[in-house]
Amino acid sequence: MPINWQHLRQYLIFVCIFTLSLFARANIIEVQNHDAMEMPHAPMHEKVLNITGDPDRPVTLQVTEFTPPGPGPFPLAVLNHGAIGDTSPESQPRFRITYAADYFLSRGYAVILPMMRGYAGSDGAVTAHGCNAEAMGLSDAKDIRAVISYFVKQPNIDAQRIVVAGQSFGGWNTLAFGTLDYPNVKGLINFAGGVIASSCWSSKSSLENGAEDFGAQTHIPSIWFYGDNDKLFSVATWRAMHDRYNAAGGDAELVAYGSFMENSHVMLNYPEAHSIWVPKLDAFLEKVGLPNRPIYPEYMPTVFPAPIPQSAQYAAIDDVNAVPYLNDQGRALYQHFLTTKQFPRVFAIGKNGAASAQSGGFDPIAQALTNCQKSGRQCQIYAIDNDVVWNQPAARPLAPVPAATHFAALEDPTAIPYINDAGRQGYSKFLTFKKPRAFVISPSGHFSGASRGDDPVAQALALCKKTSQGCQLYAVDDAVVWPEEAQK
């Protein structure tokens, strides 16, 4: 069960679960503040409640509640946590920051996030079950059922529309919860579900056997998400779990989405993964008759259209000189951006040379653009994570550009026809310009150069033509384009 990773948001693993129980009670604390960088810029109406868990072994569980605008009644989504590696259960923070909550709020759901017994502010202790992964999941599922039984009696909750989802440890609890056959639970959502017990010699066999038993007892449709580079559960393990679950009578749709970043197990913690799971989850919710369209888009982060263009389309991610518009200060900021290890990371640029770098947080794309626009003009995203996504033709020369010639070496100002010493000094300065750039000369000795604008070729030609005739390109970017026959 322990999971060892570096987390992007405050909590990495979550579970969405729903249940009913007649024995629950609650104490409520209103929470007014939330982390503006980590959570949506929208009202969360956050509350922290203490609710009694499974009545057969009662303890008090700590539960967070979020609701969208309005009085309801809202369909219910319960997001249940997992385990953070190298952190004891009682030391884990209260589970409250997750894109899963943002997703369901945007679709108009009330969201609850219960802490399992022994975790964070919940009483009791984690119970070890050795290699019996099935028993572990069922114990947690009964606590979740007790929590939901409190909420379905509240006037702002629609008890007829419930969905259950979870990731990792929580995904396993979700599958276990399905065996309880709770009324009005329309679907189960399993994101990389499973557990690894240090006391078990074969967690793989335990998971496969448990999945088969769960499938035989579950009549609720489910959708499963697994990636090829999951650092906890191998492809062979989760495929066998899914096959045996369905063979035993379960109804599970498998979304095998391949690799994601360095570890697909934590893909839910990154906005880059939204294109993987959001459309599939929307379709699944629609199939089971639950709300599935965004009615409060302010709860969701800005997501760059998928797939993100590859860096080869414009420049390599580490090519600092290829970034348009920037001055030396902006390029220094970009170099610092390249050293940032926290993803997602975003770099934005403006046509007047403004730049902004942002890493982490709820909506790094929007934050980068907002910061850039404080001093910039027409800011746009240049890079996300390890990809250059800039594909604006305005950053490249738009006017016709002749092919490179062998007239002279780029660095040789003495070879340039027509111009005098002042012109050669101007050319030496041009060689320090950032790309895109262009240098123009005329038979009368006039010259001009331009860099980083919308169309430096056209700009350099226009400047030259203001004072001279016969203006012609000599160099563009890193190539001399002056025709050899023109000198003759």
C-alpha positions in Angstrom: 0.0 0.0 0.0 2.8 2.5 0.6 3.5 4.6 -2.5 6.8 6.4 -3.0 6.6 9.4 -5.4 7.0 13.2 -5.5 3.6 14.8 -5.7 2.6 17.8 -7.8 -0.4 18.8 -5.9 -0.9 18.4 -2.1 -2.4 14.9 -2.6 -1.7 12.4 -5.3 -4.2 9.6 -4.9 -7.9 9.8 -4.6 -11.0 7.8 -4.6 -14.6 8.8 -5.5 -17.1 6.7 -3.6 -20.8 6.8 -2.6 -22.9 4.9 0.0 -25.7 5.1 2.5 -25.9 4.3 6.2 -28.5 5.1 8.8 -26.1 5.4 11.8 -23.9 8.3 10.7 -23.6 11.6 12.6 -21.6 14.7 11.9 -19.9 17.8 13.4 -19.3 20.5 10.8 -16.7 23.2 10.6 -17.0 25.9 7.9 -13.7 26.5 6.0 -13.4 30.0 4.4 -9.8 29.9 3.0 -8.2 27.8 0.3 -4.9 27.8 -1.5 -5.4 30.2 -4.4 -2.5 28.6 -6.3 -3.6 25.0 -5.9 -7.4 25.3 -6.1 -9.9 26.8 -8.6 -10.6 30.5 -8.5 -14.2 29.6 -7.8 -16.3 29.2 -4.6 -15.7 25.8 -3.1 -18.0 26.1 -0.1 -15.6 23.9 1.8 -16.7 22.2 5.1 -14.9 19.7 7.3 -17.1 17.2 9.0 -16.7 14.4 11.6 -18.9 11.4 10.7 -19.2 8.0 12.2 -17.9 5.2 10.1 -19.0 1.5 9.9 -21.5 1.0 12.7 -20.2 -2.5 13.4 -16.8 -1.0 14.4 -17.6 2.7 14.9 -14.9 5.4 14.8 -15.1 9.1 13.8 -13.9 9.8 10.2 -12.8 13.2 9.0 -14.6 14.2 5.8 -14.2 17.3 3.5 -17.2 18.5 1.5 -17.3 20.8 -1.6 -20.4 22.1 -3.3 -20.9 24.1 -6.5 -23.1 27.3 -6.6 -26.7 27.0 -5.7 -28.9 25.2 -3.1 -29.0 21.8 -4.9 -30.0 19.0 -4.7 -26.7 17.9 -6.3 -25.7 14.5 -7.5 -23.0 13.1 -5.2 -19.4 12.3 -5.9 -17.2 10.9 -3.1 -13.4 11.2 -3.6 -11.5 8.9 -1.3 -7.8 9.1 -0.7 -4.9 6.7 -0.9 -1.5 6.5 0.8 1.5 8.8 0.4 4.8 7.0 0.5 7.2 7.5 3.5 4.3 9.2 5.4 2.6 7.6 8.3 -1.2 7.5 7.9 -1.8 9.9 10.8 0.7 12.3 9.4 -1.0 12.6 6.0 -2.7 15.9 5.3 -6.4 16.1 4.9 -7.3 15.1 1.3 -8.8 18.2 -0.3 -6.7 19.2 -3.4 -7.3 17.1 -6.5 -8.3 17.6 -10.1 -11.0 14.9 -9.5 -12.9 17.3 -7.2 -12.5 20.1 -9.7 -13.9 17.9 -12.5 -17.1 16.8 -10.6 -17.7 20.4 -9.3 -17.5 21.6 -12.9 -20.3 19.1 -13.8 -22.5 20.2 -10.9 -21.8 17.5 -8.3 -21.4 17.8 -4.6 -18.1 16.3 -3.7 -17.1 14.6 -0.4 -13.6 13.4 0.5 -13.5 11.0 3.5 -10.3 10.1 5.3 -10.0 6.4 6.0 -9.6 5.3 9.6 -6.2 6.1 11.0 -5.5 8.7 8.3 -5.1 12.4 8.9 -7.9 13.5 11.3 -9.8 10.2 11.3 -9.8 8.0 14.4 -9.0 4.4 14.6 -6.0 2.6 13.0 -5.2 0.9 9.7 -5.8 -2.8 9.9 -3.3 -5.1 8.2 -4.8 -8.0 6.2 -1.6 -9.6 4.9 -2.2 -11.0 1.4 -5.9 -10.7 1.7 -6.3 -7.5 -0.4 -10.0 -8.3 -0.8 -10.6 -8.0 3.0 -8.7 -4.7 3.1 -10.9 -3.2 0.4 -14.1 -4.4 2.0 -13.2 -2.9 5.4 -12.7 0.5 3.8 -15.8 0.1 1.7 -18.0 -0.2 4.7 -16.6 3.0 6.2 -17.3 4.8 3.0 -20.9 3.4 2.9 -21.4 4.9 6.4 -20.2 8.3 5.3 -22.4 8.4 2.3 -25.4 7.4 4.3 -25.1 10.6 6.2 -24.9 12.8 3.1 -27.8 11.2 1.2 -30.1 12.4 4.0 -29.1 16.0 3.5 -31.5 18.3 1.6 -28.8 19.5 -0.8 -27.9 16.0 -2.0 -29.7 14.0 -4.8 -29.7 10.5 -3.3 -30.8 9.0 -6.6 -27.6 10.0 -8.5 -24.3 8.7 -7.0 -21.0 7.7 -8.6 -18.0 6.1 -7.1 -14.4 6.5 -8.3 -10.9 6.0 -7.0 -7.2 5.9 -7.8 -4.6 3.4 -6.6 -5.5 2.3 -3.0 -8.8 4.2 -3.5 -9.4 2.5 -6.8 -9.2 -0.9 -5.1 -11.6 0.3 -2.4 -14.0 1.4 -5.2 -14.0 -2.1 -6.7 -14.6 -3.5 -3.2 -17.5 -1.0 -2.7 -19.2 -2.3 -5.8 -19.8 -5.6 -4.1 -22.0 -3.9 -1.5 -24.6 -3.3 -4.2 -25.6 0.1 -2.8 -28.8 1.6 -4.2 -28.6 4.4 -6.7 -24.9 4.0 -7.3 -24.8 4.3 -11.1 -21.1 3.7 -11.9 -17.7 2.8 -10.5 -14.5 4.6 -11.7 -11.1 2.9 -11.1 -7.9 4.8 -11.8 -5.0 2.5 -11.5 -6.6 0.7 -8.6 -4.6 -1.8 -6.5 -2.7 -2.3 -3.2 0.7 -3.6 -2.3 1.2 -5.0 1.2 4.7 -5.3 2.4 3.7 -8.4 4.3 2.4 -10.2 1.2 4.8 -12.4 -0.8 2.6 -12.0 -4.0 0.5 -8.9 -4.3 -0.1 -9.7 -8.0 -1.9 -12.9 -7.2 -3.8 -11.3 -4.3 -5.0 -8.5 -6.7 -6.0 -10.9 -9.4 -7.9 -13.2 -7.0 -9.6 -10.3 -5.3 -10.6 -8.7 -8.7 -12.2 -12.0 -9.7 -14.2 -12.1 -6.4 -15.3 -8.5 -6.8 -16.4 -9.1 -10.4 -18.6 -12.0 -9.3 -20.4 -9.9 -6.7 -20.8 -6.6 -8.6 -23.7 -5.5 -10.8 -22.6 -1.9 -11.2 -20.9 -0.9 -14.5 -17.3 0.4 -14.2 -14.6 2.1 -16.2 -10.9 1.3 -15.5 -7.9 3.5 -16.4 -4.4 2.0 -16.5 -1.1 3.1 -18.2 1.8 1.1 -19.5 4.5 2.8 -17.4 2.7 2.5 -14.0 5.5 2.1 -11.5 3.3 0.1 -9.0 1.2 -2.2 -11.2 2.6 -3.9 -14.3 0.6 -4.2 -17.5 0.4 -8.0 -16.9 -1.1 -7.4 -13.5 -3.9 -4.9 -14.4 -4.8 -6.8 -17.6 -5.2 -10.0 -15.6 -7.3 -8.2 -13.0 -9.6 -6.8 -15.6 -9.9 -10.1 -17.5 -10.7 -12.0 -14.4 -13.2 -9.4 -13.1 -15.2 -9.5 -16.4 -14.9 -13.3 -16.7 -16.5 -13.6 -13.3 -19.5 -11.5 -14.3 -18.3 -7.9 -13.8 -19.0 -5.2 -16.4 -15.8 -3.2 -16.7 -14.6 -1.0 -19.6 -10.8 -0.9 -19.8 -9.0 2.3 -21.0 -5.4 1.3 -21.6 -3.9 4.6 -22.6 -0.3 3.7 -22.9 2.5 5.7 -21.3 2.2 9.0 -19.5 5.2 11.1 -18.5 7.5 9.2 -16.2 4.8 7.4 -14.2 1.2 6.8 -15.4 0.2 5.8 -11.9 -0.1 9.5 -11.0 -1.5 10.9 -14.2 -4.6 12.3 -12.5 -2.4 14.9 -10.7 -1.4 16.6 -14.0 -3.6 18.8 -16.2 -1.8 17.3 -19.2 -3.7 14.1 -18.5 -7.1 15.7 -18.9 -7.3 14.8 -22.5 -6.8 11.1 -21.5 -9.5 10.7 -18.9 -12.0 13.6 -19.1 -13.6 12.7 -22.5 -13.7 9.0 -21.5 -15.2 9.8 -18.1 -17.8 12.2 -19.7 -18.9 9.4 -22.1 -19.1 6.8 -19.2 -21.2 9.1 -17.0 -23.5 9.8 -20.0 -23.9 6.0 -20.5 -24.9 5.4 -16.9 -27.3 8.4 -16.9 -25.3 10.9 -14.8 -24.4 14.6 -15.5 -21.4 14.7 -17.8 -21.2 18.2 -19.3 -19.3 21.2 -17.8 -21.8 23.7 -16.4 -19.3 25.5 -14.2 -16.1 25.6 -16.3 -14.4 27.9 -13.8 -13.6 24.8 -11.7 -11.4 23.3 -14.5 -7.9 24.5 -15.4 -6.9 25.7 -18.8 -5.8 22.7 -20.9 -3.7 23.1 -24.0 -5.3 21.3 -27.0 -4.2 17.7 -27.2 -2.0 16.3 -28.5 0.6 18.9 -27.5 2.7 19.7 -30.7 6.2 18.2 -30.6 9.2 20.5 -30.3 10.5 19.6 -33.7 7.7 21.7 -35.2 9.4 24.9 -34.2 12.6 24.4 -32.1 14.2 22.1 -29.6 13.0 22.8 -26.0 16.6 23.8 -24.9 17.3 26.1 -27.9 17.2 29.4 -26.0 18.1 31.5 -29.0 15.1 30.2 -30.9 12.6 31.8 -28.6 11.2 34.9 -30.4 10.8 38.4 -29.1 12.9 38.0 -25.9 15.8 40.2 -24.8 18.7 38.9 -22.7 16.7 39.2 -19.5 13.9 37.1 -21.0 16.3 34.5 -22.2 17.8 34.3 -18.8 14.3 33.6 -17.5 13.8 30.9 -20.1 17.1 29.3 -19.1 15.8 29.2 -15.5 12.5 27.7 -16.7 14.5 24.9 -18.3 16.0 24.0 -14.9 12.5 23.7 -13.2 11.7 20.1 -12.3 8.2 20.7 -11.1 5.6 19.9 -13.7 3.5 21.2 -15.2 5.7 24.0 -16.2 4.7 26.7 -18.7 6.5 29.6 -20.5 4.6 32.5 -22.1 6.0 35.3 -24.3 4.6 38.6 -25.5 5.3 40.4 -28.8 6.9 43.3 -26.9 9.5 41.0 -25.2 7.6 40.2 -22.0 7.9 36.7 -20.6 6.5 34.7 -17.8 7.4 31.2 -16.3 5.0 29.2 -14.1 5.3 25.7 -12.6 2.8 23.8 -10.6 -0.4 25.2 -9.2 -4.0 24.6 -10.3 -3.9 26.4 -13.7 -0.3 27.1 -14.7 -1.3 28.0 -18.3 -3.7 30.7 -17.2 -1.3 31.9 -14.5 1.6 32.2 -17.0 -0.5 34.2 -19.4 -1.9 36.4 -16.7 1.6 37.3 -15.4 2.9 37.9 -18.9 0.0 40.2 -19.8 0.8 42.4 -16.8 3.6 43.9 -18.9 3.3 42.2 -22.2 1.3 42.5 -25.4 -0.5 39.7 -27.1 1.1 37.0 -24.9 1.0 33.4 -26.0 2.3 30.1 -24.7 5.7 29.1 -26.0 6.5 25.9 -24.1 4.8 23.4 -21.8 6.8 20.8 -19.9 9.4 19.5 -22.4 7.6 20.5 -25.5 7.7 23.7 -27.5 4.1 24.4 -28.5 4.7 27.7 -30.3 3.5 27.4 -33.8 2.6 31.0 -34.6 3.8 31.9 -38.1 4.0 35.5 -36.9 7.2 34.6 -35.1 8.9 33.6 -38.3 9.8 35.7 -41.4 6.6 36.1 -43.4 8.0 38.0 -46.4 9.7 35.9 -49.1 13.1 34.8 -48.1 15.7 33.8 -50.7 17.6 30.5 -50.2 21.0 30.6 -48.5 24.0 31.2 -50.8 27.7 30.7 -50.6 28.5 34.4 -51.2 30.4 34.8 -47.9 30.6 33.5 -44.3 27.9 34.9 -42.0 30.4 36.3 -39.6 32.5 38.2 -42.3 31.4 41.8 -42.4 34.2 42.8 -44.8 32.5 40.8 -47.6 29.3 42.8 -47.6 29.0 45.1 -50.7 28.0 48.8 -50.7 28.2 49.6 -47.0 30.9 51.6 -45.2 32.5 51.1 -41.8 29.4 52.3 -40.1 27.4 49.7 -42.0 29.9 47.0 -41.0 29.5 48.0 -37.4 25.8 47.8 -37.8 26.1 44.4 -39.3 28.3 43.3 -36.3 25.5 44.4 -34.0 22.9 42.6 -36.2 24.9 39.4 -35.5 24.0 39.8 -31.8 20.3 40.1 -32.5 18.0 37.2 -31.5 16.2 35.2 -34.2 14.1 35.7 -36.3 16.3 38.5 -37.7 17.1 40.1 -41.1 19.7 42.5 -42.5 19.1 44.6 -45.6 21.5 46.7 -47.8 21.1 49.0 -50.8 23.4 50.2 -53.6 23.6 53.7 -52.0 25.2 52.2 -48.9 22.1 52.3 -46.7 21.5 49.4 -44.4 18.9 48.3 -41.9 18.3 45.4 -39.5 15.3 44.0 -37.6 14.8 41.3 -35.0 12.0 39.5 -33.0 9.1 41.3 -34.5 6.1 39.9 -36.3 8.0 39.9 -39.6 11.6 41.1 -39.3 12.2 40.6 -43.1 9.4 42.9 -44.0 10.4 45.4 -41.3 14.1 45.5 -42.4 13.1 46.0 -46.0 10.6 48.8 -45.1 13.2 50.7 -43.0 15.7 50.6 -45.8 13.2 51.7 -48.5 12.4 54.8 -46.5 15.8 56.3 -47.4 17.0 54.3 -50.4 16.1 52.3 -53.5 17.2 48.9 -54.6 17.1 47.5 -51.0 17.8 43.8 -50.9 18.2 41.1 -48.2 21.8 40.2 -47.3 21.2 37.9 -44.3 18.3 36.2 -42.6 18.7 34.4 -39.3 22.0 32.4 -39.6 22.3 32.4 -43.4 23.7 34.9 -46.0 21.1 35.1 -48.8 22.9 37.7 -51.0 23.1 36.3 -54.6 26.7 35.9 -55.9 25.7 37.3 -59.3 24.5 40.5 -57.8 28.0 41.4 -56.7 29.3 40.7 -60.2 
